[in-house]
Amino acid sequence: MNIAATMTALGRAARDAATTLAATAGEQRDAALAAAAAELRRCAARIVDANRQDTDAARERGLGSAMLDRLMLDDGRVEAMAAGIETVIGLDDPLGRVLDDRVRPNGLRIQRVAVPLGVIGIVYESRPNVTADAAALCIKSGNAAILRGGSESFRSSAAIYECLRDGLEAAGLPAAAVQMVPTTDREAVGFLLSSMASFVDVVVPRGGRSLIERVRDDARVPVIGHLEGICHVYLHAAADPGVARDVVLNAKMRRTGICGAAETLLVDRDVAETLLPGVSEALLGAGCEIRGDETVRSIVPEAAAASDADWSTEYLDAIVSIRAVDDIDAAIDHIRRYGSAHTESIVTADAAAAGKFLREVDSAIVMHNASTQFADGGEFGFGAEIGIATGRIHARGPVGAEQLTSYKYVVRGSGQVRP
């Protein structure tokens, strides 16, 4: 395959499709999504069969349990993809929204109006559901998408992509509004990042640290995403023991391989002896390894000694590091030093302490008495997400259809000229 020729053709087709898509009515884009959801359900057995081939091959290559969990699809997960698309359909049309409207003293009416970003390149690894989620959000927001999934999920993503393409065509939209890179050759990713700035407006990476670092280093267009998810749960002195146990267990163990999984637990030293026994019993009972500082190990004999590296490690596994801190200021300082600005949660019955934490922790998502696993576009009511952004420019937190828009200024006059 001639990578340059193939990728350039994808880029040209995407740019043309983006122009068409931006001019469509929301009803037509929703019709394409409805057809795609129906196709996913109709072809569920074929998608699951393709995924079985992917997971068997990945298991033979020694892929870890967390990655296998991300890769695996069953009937329930296919249904969840279709239901997620239908939730996206139910969202308000993000295009054409008037974000600001003012009339100047000279009579000019100036409006700021939401428009698509254009063409979005999405590079992801072993989660085939990203194929459906990302494409649905791009279609809803009037953007064309070029999808490049990981080699581990190539068969699964291709089967899902065929359903999306059929949905577009059924609604009379260009099939090139969503395209999938037809090769697992890493050179295609390099070309997308470095040589397609004339076609691609933004790149969104979904995957591990090495992928995201490569995208950030090589991309010649803006990048939306996050490097890693080192998420914290902080048990304040006024934490309810039952809430603390339930939130920590869910935040760590519901799904250990997602970026919203908690990796570090902080606990006020004054209440560590009260809170940690119940919390640690629940974690250990669920099969979680605990690594703690000296205070934690004196309370939890099963805990191994935590190293300095543990505080900055995204385990994506059934491992948690626990540190005792002097107070809320020490907890916030720890998060500033070791966190990745993704998601942090405080457990407390003290409203003032909660307010301080929510104000002073500078992460994309901050929570009170809730599991960090709610850091998800679907849980935020976005239907799906294209990823979590931890930067401060354009999008931050879950990136849904609304976050995939920009704006332009529309100025209406009656013959005014500037003196």
C-alpha positions as CSV (number, residue, x, y, z in Angstrom):
1,M,0.0,0.0,0.0
2,N,1.2,3.5,-0.9
3,I,0.6,5.1,2.5
4,A,1.0,8.7,1.3
5,A,-1.4,8.2,-1.5
6,T,-4.0,6.4,0.6
7,M,-3.9,8.9,3.4
8,T,-4.1,11.9,1.1
9,A,-7.1,10.4,-0.6
10,L,-8.8,9.9,2.8
11,G,-8.0,13.5,3.7
12,R,-9.4,15.0,0.5
13,A,-12.6,13.0,0.8
14,A,-12.9,14.0,4.4
15,R,-12.5,17.7,3.7
16,D,-15.2,17.5,1.0
17,A,-17.5,15.5,3.2
18,A,-17.0,18.0,6.1
19,T,-18.1,20.8,3.8
20,T,-21.3,18.9,3.0
21,L,-21.9,17.8,6.5
22,A,-21.6,21.3,8.0
23,A,-24.5,22.5,5.8
24,T,-26.9,19.7,6.8
25,A,-29.9,20.0,9.0
26,G,-29.7,18.3,12.4
27,E,-32.6,16.0,11.5
28,Q,-30.6,14.5,8.7
29,R,-27.5,13.9,10.9
30,D,-29.8,12.3,13.5
31,A,-31.3,10.1,10.8
32,A,-27.9,8.8,9.9
33,L,-27.2,8.1,13.5
34,A,-30.5,6.2,14.0
35,A,-29.7,4.1,10.9
36,A,-26.2,3.4,12.3
37,A,-27.6,2.3,15.7
38,A,-30.1,0.0,14.0
39,E,-27.3,-1.5,11.9
40,L,-25.2,-2.1,15.0
41,R,-28.0,-4.1,16.6
42,R,-28.7,-6.0,13.3
43,C,-25.1,-7.0,12.9
44,A,-24.3,-7.6,16.6
45,A,-23.4,-11.3,16.0
46,R,-21.0,-10.4,13.3
47,I,-19.4,-7.7,15.4
48,V,-19.0,-10.0,18.4
49,D,-17.5,-12.7,16.1
50,A,-15.0,-10.2,14.7
51,N,-14.1,-9.2,18.2
52,R,-13.6,-12.8,19.3
53,Q,-11.0,-13.1,16.6
54,D,-9.3,-9.9,17.9
55,T,-9.4,-11.0,21.5
56,D,-8.1,-14.5,20.7
57,A,-5.1,-13.0,18.8
58,A,-4.5,-10.5,21.5
59,R,-4.5,-13.2,24.2
60,E,-2.0,-15.2,22.2
61,R,0.3,-12.1,22.0
62,G,0.1,-11.9,25.8
63,L,-2.0,-8.7,26.1
64,G,-2.6,-7.8,29.7
65,S,-6.0,-8.3,31.5
66,A,-6.8,-4.6,31.6
67,M,-6.2,-4.2,27.8
68,L,-8.2,-7.4,27.1
69,D,-11.1,-5.9,29.1
70,R,-10.9,-2.7,27.0
71,L,-10.9,-4.8,23.8
72,M,-13.6,-7.3,24.6
73,L,-17.1,-6.9,23.1
74,D,-20.2,-8.9,23.9
75,D,-23.9,-8.5,23.1
76,G,-24.3,-6.2,26.0
77,R,-21.5,-3.9,25.0
78,V,-22.7,-3.7,21.4
79,E,-26.2,-2.8,22.7
80,A,-24.5,-0.1,24.9
81,M,-22.9,1.3,21.8
82,A,-26.2,1.5,20.0
83,A,-27.9,3.0,23.0
84,G,-25.1,5.5,23.3
85,I,-25.7,6.6,19.7
86,E,-29.4,7.0,20.5
87,T,-28.6,9.2,23.5
88,V,-26.4,11.4,21.2
89,I,-29.4,11.7,18.8
90,G,-31.5,13.0,21.8
91,L,-29.0,15.8,22.4
92,D,-29.7,19.3,21.1
93,D,-28.1,20.2,17.8
94,P,-24.8,21.7,18.7
95,L,-24.6,23.6,15.5
96,G,-26.1,27.0,14.9
97,R,-26.3,27.8,18.6
98,V,-26.1,31.6,19.2
99,L,-23.4,31.9,21.9
100,D,-23.5,35.7,22.0
101,D,-25.7,38.3,20.5
102,R,-25.1,42.0,20.8
103,V,-25.9,45.3,18.9
104,R,-23.2,47.8,18.7
105,P,-23.8,51.6,19.0
106,N,-23.4,51.9,15.2
107,G,-26.2,49.5,14.7
108,L,-24.1,46.4,13.7
109,R,-25.6,43.2,15.1
110,I,-22.8,40.8,16.0
111,Q,-23.5,37.1,16.8
112,R,-21.2,34.3,17.8
113,V,-22.5,31.1,16.3
114,A,-21.4,27.5,16.8
115,V,-19.9,25.7,13.8
116,P,-18.0,22.4,13.4
117,L,-14.3,22.1,13.8
118,G,-14.0,20.5,10.4
119,V,-12.1,17.2,10.0
120,I,-11.1,15.3,13.2
121,G,-8.5,12.6,13.2
122,I,-9.0,10.1,16.0
123,V,-6.1,7.7,16.9
124,Y,-7.0,5.1,19.4
125,E,-5.8,1.7,20.7
126,S,-7.7,-1.4,21.9
127,R,-11.2,0.0,22.6
128,P,-13.4,-0.8,19.6
129,N,-16.3,1.0,21.1
130,V,-14.4,4.3,20.4
131,T,-15.2,3.7,16.8
132,A,-18.9,4.1,17.4
133,D,-18.7,6.8,20.1
134,A,-16.3,9.0,18.2
135,A,-18.0,8.7,14.9
136,A,-21.4,9.4,16.4
137,L,-20.2,12.6,18.1
138,C,-18.5,13.8,15.0
139,I,-21.6,13.2,12.9
140,K,-23.8,14.9,15.5
141,S,-21.5,18.0,15.5
142,G,-21.1,18.1,11.8
143,N,-17.5,17.0,11.6
144,A,-15.9,14.5,9.3
145,A,-13.8,11.9,11.0
146,I,-10.8,9.8,10.1
147,L,-10.5,6.9,12.4
148,R,-7.4,4.9,13.1
149,G,-7.9,2.1,15.6
150,G,-5.3,-0.1,17.1
151,S,-4.1,-3.3,15.5
152,E,-5.5,-5.3,18.4
153,S,-9.1,-4.2,17.5
154,F,-8.8,-3.9,13.7
155,R,-11.4,-6.5,12.9
156,S,-13.9,-5.3,15.5
157,S,-13.5,-1.6,14.5
158,A,-13.9,-2.5,10.9
159,A,-17.2,-4.3,11.6
160,I,-18.5,-1.4,13.6
161,Y,-17.3,1.1,10.9
162,E,-19.3,-0.7,8.2
163,C,-22.5,-0.1,10.2
164,L,-21.7,3.6,10.6
165,R,-21.0,3.9,6.9
166,D,-24.3,2.2,6.0
167,G,-26.1,4.6,8.3
168,L,-24.6,7.6,6.6
169,E,-25.5,6.4,3.1
170,A,-29.1,5.5,4.2
171,A,-29.6,9.1,5.3
172,G,-28.2,10.5,2.1
173,L,-24.9,11.8,3.7
174,P,-21.5,11.2,2.2
175,A,-19.9,7.9,3.3
176,A,-16.6,9.8,3.5
177,A,-18.0,11.7,6.5
178,V,-16.6,8.8,8.5
179,Q,-13.6,6.9,7.2
180,M,-11.3,4.3,8.7
181,V,-7.6,4.0,7.9
182,P,-7.5,0.7,6.1
183,T,-4.1,-0.5,7.5
184,T,-2.5,-1.2,10.8
185,D,0.9,0.1,9.5
186,R,2.2,2.6,12.0
187,E,3.5,4.7,9.1
188,A,-0.1,5.7,8.4
189,V,-0.3,7.3,11.9
190,G,2.9,9.2,11.2
191,F,1.6,10.5,8.0
192,L,-1.7,11.5,9.5
193,L,0.0,13.5,12.3
194,S,2.8,15.1,10.3
195,S,1.6,15.5,6.7
196,M,-2.2,16.1,6.7
197,A,-2.5,19.6,8.2
198,S,-4.2,20.8,5.0
199,F,-7.0,18.3,5.6
200,V,-7.1,17.6,9.3
201,D,-8.1,20.3,11.8
202,V,-7.6,18.5,15.1
203,V,-6.3,15.1,16.3
204,V,-7.8,13.3,19.3
205,P,-5.7,10.4,20.8
206,R,-7.3,7.7,22.9
207,G,-4.9,5.2,24.5
208,G,-1.9,4.7,26.6
209,R,0.9,7.1,27.5
210,S,3.2,6.1,24.7
211,L,0.5,6.7,22.0
212,I,-0.5,10.0,23.4
213,E,3.1,11.2,23.8
214,R,3.8,10.2,20.2
215,V,0.7,12.1,19.0
216,R,1.6,15.2,21.0
217,D,5.2,15.1,19.8
218,D,4.5,14.5,16.1
219,A,1.2,16.2,15.4
220,R,1.3,19.4,13.2
221,V,-2.3,20.2,14.2
222,P,-3.9,20.9,17.6
223,V,-4.4,17.9,19.9
224,I,-7.3,17.3,22.3
225,G,-6.7,14.7,25.0
226,H,-5.0,13.7,28.2
227,L,-1.7,12.0,28.9
228,E,-2.8,9.8,31.8
229,G,-5.4,9.5,34.5
230,I,-3.8,9.6,37.9
231,C,-7.0,10.1,39.8
232,H,-7.3,10.6,43.6
233,V,-10.0,10.0,46.2
234,Y,-9.4,12.1,49.4
235,L,-11.0,10.9,52.7
236,H,-11.5,14.1,54.7
237,A,-11.7,14.0,58.5
238,A,-15.5,14.5,58.3
239,A,-16.0,11.6,55.8
240,D,-18.8,9.2,56.5
241,P,-17.2,5.7,56.9
242,G,-19.9,3.9,54.8
243,V,-19.7,6.5,52.0
244,A,-15.9,6.4,52.1
245,R,-15.9,2.6,51.7
246,D,-18.4,2.5,48.9
247,V,-16.9,5.4,46.9
248,V,-13.3,4.1,47.2
249,L,-14.3,0.6,46.3
250,N,-16.2,1.7,43.2
251,A,-13.6,4.3,42.2
252,K,-10.8,1.8,42.2
253,M,-12.4,-1.6,41.4
254,R,-15.5,-1.1,39.2
255,R,-13.3,-1.1,36.1
256,T,-9.6,-0.8,36.8
257,G,-8.5,-0.3,33.2
258,I,-10.2,3.0,32.5
259,C,-8.7,6.5,32.9
260,G,-11.2,7.5,35.5
261,A,-10.2,4.7,37.9
262,A,-8.8,6.0,41.2
263,E,-5.0,5.2,41.5
264,T,-4.3,6.9,44.9
265,L,-6.3,7.2,48.1
266,L,-5.4,10.1,50.5
267,V,-6.8,10.0,54.1
268,D,-6.6,12.5,56.9
269,R,-4.1,11.2,59.5
270,D,-6.5,11.9,62.4
271,V,-9.1,9.5,61.1
272,A,-7.0,6.9,59.3
273,E,-7.4,4.4,62.1
274,T,-11.2,4.9,61.9
275,L,-11.6,4.8,58.1
276,L,-8.9,2.6,56.7
277,P,-9.9,-0.7,58.2
278,G,-13.3,-0.8,56.5
279,V,-12.0,0.7,53.3
280,S,-9.0,-1.7,53.1
281,E,-11.2,-4.7,54.0
282,A,-13.4,-3.9,51.0
283,L,-10.5,-3.4,48.6
284,L,-8.6,-6.5,49.7
285,G,-11.9,-8.5,49.5
286,A,-12.2,-7.4,45.9
287,G,-8.7,-8.5,45.0
288,C,-7.0,-5.2,45.2
289,E,-3.3,-4.9,46.1
290,I,-2.6,-2.0,48.5
291,R,0.7,-0.1,48.7
292,G,0.9,2.3,51.6
293,D,3.1,4.7,53.5
294,E,4.3,3.9,57.0
295,T,1.1,5.1,58.7
296,V,-1.1,3.1,56.4
297,R,1.0,-0.1,56.9
298,S,0.7,0.3,60.6
299,I,-3.1,0.1,60.2
300,V,-3.3,-2.3,57.2
301,P,-0.8,-5.1,57.8
302,E,-1.5,-6.5,54.3
303,A,-0.2,-3.3,52.6
304,A,3.1,-3.4,50.9
305,A,5.5,-0.4,51.2
306,A,4.7,2.3,48.7
307,S,7.7,3.9,46.8
308,D,7.9,7.4,45.6
309,A,7.1,6.1,42.1
310,D,3.7,4.8,43.3
311,W,2.3,8.3,43.8
312,S,2.8,9.1,40.1
313,T,1.8,5.8,38.6
314,E,-1.3,5.1,36.6
315,Y,-1.7,1.4,37.4
316,L,-4.8,0.6,35.3
317,D,-4.9,-2.5,37.4
318,A,-6.2,-3.8,40.8
319,I,-3.5,-1.8,42.7
320,V,-4.0,1.3,44.8
321,S,-1.5,3.5,46.7
322,I,-2.7,5.0,50.0
323,R,-1.1,7.9,51.8
324,A,-2.0,9.6,55.1
325,V,-1.9,13.4,55.0
326,D,-2.1,16.0,57.8
327,D,-5.0,17.9,56.4
328,I,-6.9,19.1,53.4
329,D,-4.1,21.5,52.4
330,A,-1.6,18.6,52.4
331,A,-4.0,16.6,50.3
332,I,-4.4,19.4,47.7
333,D,-0.6,19.8,47.6
334,H,-0.2,16.1,47.0
335,I,-2.6,16.2,44.1
336,R,-0.9,19.2,42.6
337,R,2.5,17.5,42.8
338,Y,1.6,14.0,41.6
339,G,-1.8,14.3,39.8
340,S,-2.4,14.5,36.0
341,A,-5.3,17.1,36.2
342,H,-7.8,14.4,35.3
343,T,-10.3,13.7,38.1
344,E,-10.2,14.0,41.9
345,S,-12.9,13.4,44.5
346,I,-13.3,14.4,48.2
347,V,-15.4,12.4,50.6
348,T,-16.7,14.5,53.4
349,A,-19.8,15.7,55.2
350,D,-18.2,19.1,55.8
351,A,-19.6,21.5,53.1
352,A,-16.9,24.1,53.7
353,A,-14.1,21.5,53.2
354,A,-15.8,20.3,50.1
355,G,-16.1,23.8,48.8
356,K,-12.4,24.4,49.4
357,F,-11.4,21.2,47.6
358,L,-13.6,21.9,44.6
359,R,-12.3,25.5,44.3
360,E,-8.6,24.8,44.8
361,V,-8.0,21.5,43.0
362,D,-7.2,22.5,39.4
363,S,-8.2,19.3,37.6
364,A,-10.6,18.9,34.7
365,I,-13.1,17.2,36.9
366,V,-13.5,17.6,40.7
367,M,-16.1,15.7,42.7
368,H,-17.7,15.6,46.1
369,N,-18.9,12.3,47.6
370,A,-18.9,10.6,44.3
371,S,-16.8,7.9,42.5
372,T,-14.2,9.1,40.0
373,Q,-15.6,6.5,37.6
374,F,-18.3,9.0,36.8
375,A,-15.7,10.9,34.8
376,D,-17.3,9.8,31.6
377,G,-19.2,11.7,28.8
378,G,-22.1,9.3,29.0
379,E,-22.5,9.8,32.7
380,F,-22.4,13.6,32.1
381,G,-25.3,13.3,29.7
382,F,-23.2,13.7,26.6
383,G,-24.4,10.4,25.2
384,A,-20.8,9.4,24.6
385,E,-17.3,11.0,24.7
386,I,-14.5,11.2,22.3
387,G,-12.1,11.4,25.2
388,I,-11.2,13.3,28.3
389,A,-9.2,16.6,27.9
390,T,-7.0,17.9,30.6
391,G,-5.6,20.9,28.8
392,R,-6.9,24.4,29.3
393,I,-7.4,25.4,25.7
394,H,-10.7,24.7,23.8
395,A,-12.1,21.6,25.6
396,R,-11.6,20.3,29.2
397,G,-13.1,17.3,30.8
398,P,-15.3,14.9,28.8
399,V,-15.4,15.9,25.1
400,G,-18.8,15.4,23.6
401,A,-20.6,16.8,20.6
402,E,-20.8,20.4,22.0
403,Q,-17.0,20.4,22.7
404,L,-16.4,19.4,19.1
405,T,-17.6,22.8,17.8
406,S,-15.9,26.1,17.4
407,Y,-17.6,29.4,16.4
408,K,-17.7,32.1,13.9
409,Y,-18.9,35.7,14.1
410,V,-21.9,36.7,12.0
411,V,-22.2,40.4,11.5
412,R,-25.3,42.1,10.1
413,G,-25.4,45.7,9.1
414,S,-27.4,48.2,7.1
415,G,-24.7,49.8,5.1
416,Q,-22.3,50.9,7.9
417,V,-18.8,51.9,6.9
418,R,-15.9,52.4,9.3
419,P,-14.8,56.0,9.8
